[in-house]
Every structure is written in structure tokens, then in C-alpha cells.
Amino acid sequence: MFELYTGSGASLFITIVAVIIGFAAALGYVDFMKTKKEEKKD
């Protein structure tokens, strides 16, 4: 799939977007777990 875009810079763009989405998802997940733990304490 990515081979088609190589050279046009689109594969780099797709990779950057994927990393940003993954990072945002990871941050959201960590925040969700923190909230869960705090709720258990109370």
C-alpha cells in the first residue's frame, strides 16, 4: 500500500498522521486509566 506513495511524500505524511493519531489515542487511554484508578479510591 505505502509503496504506491513513495517518492511523492505522501507516505511520510501518512506516517506522521498515524503517529499523531496513535499518540493522541495513547494519551487518552492513559488519562482514562488514571480516572478509573481515582474513582476506585473514592
C-alpha positions as CSV (number, residue, x, y, z in Angstrom):
1,M,0.0,0.0,0.0
2,F,2.6,2.5,1.0
3,E,4.9,1.6,-1.9
4,L,2.5,3.4,-4.3
5,Y,3.0,6.7,-2.5
6,T,6.8,6.5,-2.0
7,G,8.6,9.5,-3.6
8,S,5.6,11.8,-3.5
9,G,6.0,12.4,0.2
10,A,2.5,11.1,0.9
11,S,3.8,8.0,2.7
12,L,5.8,10.3,5.1
13,F,2.6,12.4,5.6
14,I,0.5,9.3,6.3
15,T,3.2,8.0,8.7
16,I,3.2,11.3,10.6
17,V,-0.6,11.5,10.8
18,A,-0.7,7.8,12.0
19,V,1.9,8.6,14.7
20,I,0.0,11.7,15.9
21,I,-3.3,9.7,16.0
22,G,-1.6,6.9,17.9
23,F,0.0,9.3,20.3
24,A,-3.4,11.1,20.9
25,A,-5.0,7.7,21.5
26,A,-2.3,6.6,23.9
27,L,-2.7,9.9,25.9
28,G,-6.4,9.4,26.0
29,Y,-6.1,5.8,27.2
30,V,-3.6,6.8,30.0
31,D,-5.9,9.6,31.1
32,F,-8.8,7.1,31.1
33,M,-6.9,4.7,33.2
34,K,-5.9,7.4,35.7
35,T,-9.5,8.5,36.0
36,K,-10.6,4.8,36.6
37,K,-8.0,4.4,39.4
38,E,-9.0,7.7,41.1
39,E,-12.7,6.6,41.1
40,K,-11.7,3.3,42.8
41,K,-10.0,5.2,45.7
42,D,-13.2,7.2,46.4
